[in-house]
Amino acid sequence: MTSRGATIAVLGERIVDFVPGDGDGDEVYRAVAGGSPANVALGVARLGGTPVLLGRAGDDGMARLLDRAILDNGLSTAALLRRSGPSLLAVCTRQPDGSVEYAFYHQGCPDLSWTAEDLAEALAAAHDAGAVAWHTGSLVSWLGPGVDAVLAAWERERDAGNLTLSYDPNARPGTVPREEMRATVERFVASAHVVKASDADLEFLYPGEQPESVCARWAARGPGLVVLTRGPEGLAAWRPGRPPVSVPGLPVEVSDTVGAGDTVTAALLSRLGEAGALGAGGSLSDLSDEDLEGMLRWAAAAAAITCSRAGANPPTAQEVDAVLARATTPSPGR
């Protein structure tokens, strides 16, 4: 796989997902490589950027499965820190609407046990690779003993001003108390430059409040861009002091929604990198409404393609361009 464009560091967990097999019942599961940050890194590579995957990898047999999945997809494991412990596991249950519920098994997993020293080593690798952005989120940002260390490094990088910080809370009910998760998420959001959240994330974190209201509030408190994914309803984005921009979703026959939000993140970062909006020399505020709308349409098309496939299988940039070209080409006789 040949990558181009901006170099984007992605830090977080890798997960072995146990998903139901193709039989009639759920009694047989198969193990597949997953994890939101790993999915983002794969999406960045396929959609035009150059990812640097940062993580703390376990040393069990499942770690070899995770490594193989990364290498088979043309990504590098060179920046992963090798530590002792089991890989993080998730048991996945598909819902009738195509969404997935997760139960996590993370006790003793290196993925969530970041230290200040490990973060310094990982981020040095990112800087050495020429990264202009750092994306993180999901479990590593609100679950396990490493949260405080990750947050402290995150806030230091915001102060340093060399990296554009991208965050996705990727909330998972049933892992930590809602109030605890919300408080931690808000600290990450306050120091982020780009935030992507789903309507499901915000409905869990702020029950009874409209997700759009939360996004508007977040955009007024620090980030230069807040993007909301709304399933088939498409995407919407908020920036400080400017009206929101929204695009509809593309109609698609849904296989499942695994990796769709991660694809949106990867698509946005790849496009922002191409526009020169990332890093110390970039500026999100320079994007016009038209530029942002185009990025959102591209990200929505990428997510639609991912939803049409089983598992986290993001498209290439060429596939997204082809889908958008077909969507905008008039039918014969019109």
Protein Blocks (a to p, Z undefined) as FASTA:
>chain_A
ZZedjddddeddddddddddfbfblkbccdddedjklmmmmmmmmnopacdddddddfbf
klmmmmmmmmmnopafklpccdedddddddddddfkopacddddfehiaklmccfklmmm
mmmmmmmnopabdceedjllmgcjklmmmmmmmmmmmmnopaccdddfkpaehkacfklm
mmmmmmmmmmpmbdcddfklmmmmmghiafklmmmmmmmnopabdcddehjnopadddeh
iacddddddddddfblghklmmmmmmmmmmmmmnopgcjkbcfklpcfklmmmmmmmmmm
mmmmmmmpgcjddddfklmmmmmmmmmmccehZZ
